[in-house]
Amino acid sequence: MYWILFIGIALISYMVQANLKSKFEKYSRIGIAGGMTGRDVAERMLRDNGIYDVRVTSTPGMLTDHFNPANKTVNLSEGVYNTCSMMAAAVAAHECGHAVQHARAYAPLQLRSALVPVVQFASSIVSWVLLAGIFMINTFPQLMLVGICLFAMTTLFSFVTLPVEIDASRRALAWLNRSGITNAYNQHQAQDALKSAAYTYVVAALSSLATLVYYVMIFTNRRD
């Protein structure tokens, strides 16, 4: 049953990623009024929310957009930073939504930020601990339990990320509509673009949970 679930999640993940790429290409061809690039949208949203200590920068790659609270930068991929399109506006506003969360001390974002160093440490060793735990499960099952606890931290991080991403999109869509960058005609396009991106986080969280359950089953069956 686990392998059926795992394969099912893998197929859904592939379809979600393909859908996101398709939506990115589709909405990247649709312009917005005013000729604003992703950078322009980001800088305006930050100003409108009274945020003046966050810089907007360009970062290489595709779909590499992110907000870095450590150095207070909104990092936009090249295809978003310099492009005037519905997709660029939606992505830029979403990342600025994280900056607004940071400025407003949004609790789930603070929790996720607090988990980052723990998850970075757990991610760096969890594969080796679990592998060793599986090989030594008959002689030292406690090692497997340690690996499960480490992996549980990464799963927790995935689920904490969900409300953070959903709220950032909610803030982005509300501001895009309020600022007049989108209207009754194209607001649903921005919503569709951000919804497609949100699905990737949902699938990632479910995949992590399924994997965690698999390791727990291994440990539990050994104890039985």
C-alpha positions in Angstrom: 0.0 0.0 0.0 2.9 2.4 0.8 4.5 2.0 -2.6 1.1 2.6 -4.3 0.8 5.8 -2.3 4.4 6.8 -3.0 4.1 6.2 -6.7 0.8 8.1 -6.7 2.3 11.1 -5.0 5.3 11.0 -7.3 2.9 11.1 -10.3 0.9 14.0 -8.8 4.1 15.8 -8.1 5.2 15.5 -11.7 1.8 16.7 -13.0 1.8 19.7 -10.6 5.3 20.7 -11.7 4.4 20.4 -15.3 1.2 22.4 -14.7 3.2 25.1 -12.9 5.7 25.3 -15.8 2.8 25.5 -18.3 1.1 28.3 -16.3 4.4 30.1 -16.0 4.9 30.1 -19.7 1.2 31.0 -20.4 1.0 34.0 -18.0 4.5 35.2 -18.9 3.1 36.0 -22.3 0.2 38.2 -20.9 1.2 41.8 -20.2 -0.1 44.1 -17.6 -1.2 47.8 -17.9 1.4 50.4 -17.2 4.4 48.3 -18.4 5.6 47.5 -14.9 8.3 44.9 -14.6 8.5 42.4 -11.7 11.0 44.7 -10.0 8.6 47.7 -10.4 5.8 45.7 -8.9 7.9 44.5 -5.9 9.3 48.0 -5.1 5.8 49.5 -5.3 4.2 46.9 -3.0 7.0 47.3 -0.5 6.5 51.1 -0.5 2.7 50.8 -0.2 3.2 48.6 2.9 5.6 51.1 4.5 8.7 48.8 4.0 11.8 50.7 3.0 14.6 48.5 4.4 14.1 45.6 1.9 16.0 45.6 -1.4 14.8 44.0 -4.6 17.5 42.1 -6.4 17.8 39.7 -9.4 18.9 36.1 -9.0 19.9 33.6 -11.7 17.7 30.7 -12.7 14.0 30.0 -13.2 11.5 29.8 -10.4 14.3 30.8 -8.0 12.3 33.7 -6.5 12.5 34.0 -2.7 12.5 36.4 0.2 15.5 36.3 2.4 14.7 37.7 5.9 18.4 37.4 7.0 19.6 40.2 4.6 16.1 41.7 3.9 16.1 41.1 0.1 13.4 40.1 -2.3 15.2 38.0 -4.9 13.5 37.7 -8.2 14.5 35.3 -11.0 15.7 36.9 -14.2 12.5 36.1 -16.0 10.5 37.9 -13.3 12.8 40.8 -12.5 13.0 42.4 -15.9 9.7 41.2 -17.4 6.3 43.0 -17.7 3.8 40.1 -17.5 1.0 38.8 -15.3 3.2 36.0 -14.1 6.0 38.4 -13.1 3.6 40.7 -11.3 2.1 37.8 -9.4 5.4 36.2 -8.4 6.9 39.5 -7.4 3.9 40.4 -5.3 3.9 37.0 -3.6 7.6 37.3 -2.6 6.8 40.8 -1.2 4.0 39.2 0.7 6.7 37.4 2.7 8.4 40.7 3.3 5.1 42.0 4.6 4.8 38.9 6.8 8.3 39.6 8.2 7.5 43.2 8.9 4.2 42.4 10.6 5.8 39.5 12.7 3.5 36.9 11.1 3.6 34.0 13.6 3.9 31.0 11.1 6.8 32.8 9.3 8.5 33.3 12.6 8.1 29.7 13.4 9.4 28.6 10.0 12.4 30.9 10.4 13.1 29.5 13.8 13.0 26.0 12.3 15.5 26.8 9.5 18.8 26.0 11.3 17.3 22.9 12.9 16.0 21.7 9.5 19.3 22.5 7.8 21.2 20.4 10.3 18.6 17.6 10.2 18.7 17.5 6.4 22.5 17.3 6.3 22.6 14.0 8.2 19.2 12.4 8.1 19.8 10.3 5.1 22.9 8.7 6.6 21.3 8.2 10.0 18.3 6.5 8.4 20.4 4.3 6.2 22.6 3.3 9.1 19.5 2.8 11.2 17.9 0.4 8.7 21.1 -1.7 8.5 21.5 -1.8 12.3 17.8 -2.0 13.1 18.2 -5.5 14.6 21.1 -4.5 16.8 20.6 -0.8 17.5 17.0 0.2 16.7 17.4 3.5 18.6 19.5 4.9 15.8 16.5 4.4 13.5 14.3 6.3 16.0 16.8 9.2 15.9 16.6 9.2 12.1 12.8 9.3 12.3 12.9 12.3 14.7 15.2 14.1 12.4 13.0 13.4 9.4 10.0 14.5 11.3 11.5 17.9 11.7 11.7 18.3 7.9 8.1 17.1 7.6 7.0 19.6 10.2 8.9 22.3 8.2 7.0 21.4 5.1 3.6 21.7 6.8 4.5 25.0 8.6 5.5 26.3 5.1 1.9 25.8 3.8 0.1 28.6 5.7 3.1 30.9 5.1 2.9 30.5 1.3 -0.9 30.6 1.2 -1.0 33.8 3.3 1.7 35.4 1.1 -0.4 34.7 -2.0 -3.5 36.1 -0.2 -1.6 39.3 0.6 -0.3 39.5 -2.9 -3.7 39.1 -4.6 -5.4 41.6 -2.3 -2.7 44.2 -3.0 -2.6 43.6 -6.8 -6.3 44.2 -6.9 -6.3 47.2 -4.5 -3.4 48.9 -6.3 -5.1 48.5 -9.7 -2.4 46.4 -11.3 -5.0 43.7 -11.8 -8.7 44.2 -12.4 -11.9 42.2 -12.6 -10.8 40.9 -16.0 -7.3 39.6 -15.1 -7.4 39.1 -11.3 -8.3 35.4 -11.8 -5.1 35.0 -13.9 -2.9 36.1 -11.0 -4.9 33.9 -8.7 -4.5 30.9 -11.0 -0.8 31.4 -11.3 -0.2 31.6 -7.5 -2.6 28.7 -6.9 -0.5 26.5 -9.3 2.6 27.4 -7.3 0.9 26.6 -4.0 0.1 23.1 -5.1 3.8 22.3 -5.3 4.1 23.0 -1.5 1.1 20.8 -0.8 2.4 17.9 -2.7 5.9 18.3 -1.1 4.3 18.2 2.4 2.2 15.1 1.6 5.3 13.4 0.1 7.3 14.1 3.2 4.5 12.8 5.4 4.2 9.6 3.4 7.9 9.0 3.7 7.8 9.6 7.4 5.0 7.1 7.8 7.1 4.6 5.8 10.0 4.9 8.2 7.7 4.7 11.2 6.3 1.5 9.8 9.7 0.0 9.5 10.6 0.9 13.1 7.2 -0.3 14.4 7.3 -3.6 12.6 10.8 -4.2 14.0 9.5 -3.6 17.5 6.6 -6.0 16.9 
